[in-house]
């Protein structure tokens, strides 16, 4: 009985963790056509599980999901490059459920283009 209970608890935990991972990393909620946005960074986060910026374009402010900080750093995109007031161009996929969100494939800042995926 003890062994069955342990297995059941472990299985429930694995299912819960898998659901959390799929919810966070599920990219199926984004359009398949790549879009390009340019604007000014109003806010940025260089934190795990992934960075993000709020990019003010001519018509609205976008929440842009970036890569994890370790990947951005390894590819030459430093936290300093994403400072507020910096002009950036982002290419990525718009969210199908949030009309103000985009998942970035690449970002260009100060003439440097960085692949994020």
C-alpha positions as CSV (number, residue, x, y, z in Angstrom):
1,X,0.0,0.0,0.0
2,X,2.8,2.4,0.9
3,X,4.5,1.7,-2.4
4,X,1.3,2.4,-4.4
5,X,0.7,5.6,-2.6
6,X,4.3,6.8,-3.3
7,X,3.9,5.9,-7.0
8,X,0.6,7.8,-7.2
9,X,2.0,10.9,-5.5
10,X,5.1,10.8,-7.8
11,X,2.8,10.4,-10.9
12,X,0.6,13.3,-9.8
13,X,3.6,15.5,-9.3
14,X,5.0,14.6,-12.7
15,X,1.7,15.4,-14.4
16,X,1.5,18.8,-12.6
17,X,5.0,19.7,-13.6
18,X,4.5,18.6,-17.2
19,X,1.3,20.8,-17.4
20,X,3.2,23.8,-16.1
21,X,6.0,23.3,-18.6
22,X,3.6,22.9,-21.5
23,X,1.6,26.0,-20.5
24,X,4.8,28.1,-20.3
25,X,6.5,26.8,-23.4
26,X,3.5,26.2,-25.6
27,X,4.2,28.2,-28.7
28,X,1.1,27.0,-30.4
29,X,-0.7,30.1,-29.3
30,X,1.1,32.3,-31.9
31,X,0.5,33.0,-35.5
32,X,2.7,31.3,-38.1
33,X,3.5,34.4,-40.2
34,X,6.4,36.4,-39.0
35,X,5.8,40.1,-38.3
36,X,8.2,43.0,-37.9
37,X,7.8,45.8,-35.3
38,X,9.9,48.9,-34.6
39,X,9.7,51.2,-31.7
40,X,11.1,52.4,-28.4
41,X,11.7,50.2,-25.4
42,X,9.5,51.4,-22.5
43,X,10.3,48.6,-20.0
44,X,12.5,45.6,-20.0
45,X,13.1,42.4,-18.0
46,X,16.3,40.4,-18.3
47,X,15.1,37.6,-15.9
48,X,14.3,33.9,-16.1
49,X,12.5,32.1,-17.4
50,X,12.8,34.5,-20.4
51,X,13.4,38.2,-20.9
52,X,10.8,40.6,-22.2
53,X,10.4,44.2,-23.4
54,X,7.5,46.5,-23.7
55,X,7.9,48.1,-27.2
56,X,6.1,51.3,-28.0
57,X,5.2,51.4,-31.7
58,X,3.3,54.0,-33.6
59,X,-0.1,52.4,-32.8
60,X,0.3,50.6,-29.4
61,X,2.7,49.1,-26.8
62,X,3.6,45.5,-27.3
63,X,4.7,42.9,-24.8
64,X,7.5,41.1,-26.5
65,X,8.7,37.7,-25.2
66,X,12.4,37.3,-25.6
67,X,14.8,34.3,-25.0
68,X,16.2,33.2,-21.6
69,X,18.9,35.6,-20.3
70,X,21.6,33.0,-20.7
71,X,20.8,32.6,-24.4
72,X,20.6,36.3,-25.0
73,X,23.9,36.9,-23.2
74,X,25.6,34.1,-25.1
75,X,24.5,35.6,-28.4
76,X,25.6,39.1,-27.5
77,X,22.4,40.7,-26.4
78,X,23.2,42.3,-23.0
79,X,20.9,43.7,-20.4
80,X,22.4,47.1,-21.1
81,X,21.3,46.9,-24.8
82,X,17.6,46.7,-23.7
83,X,17.6,49.8,-21.6
84,X,14.5,52.0,-21.6
85,X,14.5,54.6,-24.4
86,X,16.4,52.4,-26.8
87,X,15.0,52.0,-30.3
88,X,14.6,48.3,-31.3
89,X,13.2,46.3,-34.2
90,X,11.7,42.9,-33.4
91,X,10.7,40.1,-35.8
92,X,8.4,37.5,-34.4
93,X,5.0,35.9,-34.1
94,X,1.9,37.7,-32.8
95,X,-0.1,35.9,-30.1
96,X,-3.5,34.5,-31.2
97,X,-5.0,35.2,-27.8
98,X,-3.4,38.6,-26.8
99,X,-3.4,41.2,-29.5
100,X,-0.6,43.1,-27.8
101,X,1.9,40.2,-27.4
102,X,4.6,38.9,-29.7
103,X,7.2,36.1,-29.4
104,X,10.4,37.3,-30.8
105,X,12.6,35.4,-33.2
106,X,15.2,38.1,-33.5
107,X,15.9,41.6,-32.3
108,X,17.9,44.4,-33.7
109,X,19.3,47.0,-31.3
110,X,22.0,49.6,-32.1
111,X,22.6,48.0,-35.5
112,X,23.2,44.5,-34.1
113,X,20.8,41.7,-34.9
114,X,20.5,38.8,-32.5
115,X,18.8,35.5,-33.2
116,X,16.8,34.5,-30.1
117,X,15.5,31.0,-30.9
